[in-house]
Amino acid sequence: MRFAAAILSFLLAATLLPASQAAAATSLPGGKSTFVVSQGHLKASSQQNWVRLGNYSFAKNGTVSAGFYLWWQRQPKARQSTGTKPDASCTTTAGGKATKVRACQVLTAGGFTGGPSERRTGTYTVSGNVLTITWKIAQTWTEQWYVRTSPDGKLARLDLKRSTLATHGYGYGSNASYATRRAMSSVKAFPGGLRQDLTSWAGGKLVPSANQPFGLSSFRQCSGTTSCLTYLQPSSNSACQKEGGCPRYGGGTKANISSIQYYLTMVGKGDRRDTLWHWCTCLAMERKQFCYNGNSHVKPLLQIIDDSGAFRGWVGAEASFSTDGSRAKDMLAVFRISDFR
């Protein structure tokens, strides 16, 4: 009888083992489950570069799933309308030198207004501050990221260590769902300072840039089209110059117009999608257009949201394919705009 009681006591103890002695769950990277990620294959000598923008969802059983938008020089996509045209409170219908951007339909990269173009699953491990992911696809694809946690503990950052296919990448995660996003009014009201890090490809050259201030405070809040912010940068020291394609109107000409039209617009109501669209005013003027339909910059964005549901910036990608079919004139980039870098 005593023997049977001892066996029962042992069995009960075995079922009540503390978590540290039971089959341990995989640690979430930085303790966070949902990440927004920008990554790209960007090599100066290549014209088959690509950028991807999407989200990672980590489970405690060691599995990870992802949904991504892909833009690839091998299969270039034309720009498409977001369906948003900012109202008169933050735009103008006049040309020439104005203080507001032109009233134009905002464009984004092809396919970004729909669902992700690819989905995949994989497994992951976390060792120290290194996250390793192995994707279950026909092609071998593993990647490693350094995991950093923000001082307030509400956000985790991924810095690319190495990847089988990608050369550059950024990621941010929290325990807020991917469906959690902030309205443009909250974005405009962000109290911190945002800075940008990026690597861009154009004309066979890679250009890295770090610690650039992002002037969110300069954008106008649209009172009617509340999903949009706009900003007319009055002049630029380097862009929109005569040698940059504006021989009659650009900076350095008699007209000396080097302003830039910026539009920042929500794309997904039920997820993190935003987009940034910008172009030199003089380029439209050279073509005798009001809204420029040439090689404008289209930059899909995903909001960075922390554990408290607060906006903390974006990860983004540029996927601006040349309208004349020349891959050498494409503009691609991966970047982050955040207060935690």
Secondary structure as UniProt FT lines:
FT   HELIX           2..15
FT   TURN            19..21
FT   HELIX           29..31
FT   STRAND          34..41
FT   TURN            44..45
FT   STRAND          50..58
FT   TURN            60..61
FT   STRAND          63..72
FT   TURN            73..74
FT   STRAND          80..81
FT   TURN            88..89
FT   STRAND          91..92
FT   STRAND          101..102
FT   STRAND          107..108
FT   TURN            110..113
FT   STRAND          118..127
FT   TURN            128..129
FT   STRAND          130..135
FT   STRAND          142..149
FT   TURN            151..152
FT   STRAND          156..163
FT   STRAND          168..174
FT   TURN            178..179
FT   HELIX           184..188
FT   STRAND          195..202
FT   TURN            203..204
FT   STRAND          205..213
FT   HELIX           216..218
FT   STRAND          220..221
FT   TURN            226..227
FT   STRAND          228..233
FT   HELIX           242..244
FT   TURN            247..249
FT   STRAND          260..266
FT   TURN            269..270
FT   STRAND          273..280
FT   HELIX           281..286
FT   TURN            287..288
FT   STRAND          297..305
FT   TURN            307..308
FT   STRAND          311..320
FT   TURN            323..324
FT   HELIX           327..329
FT   STRAND          331..338
//
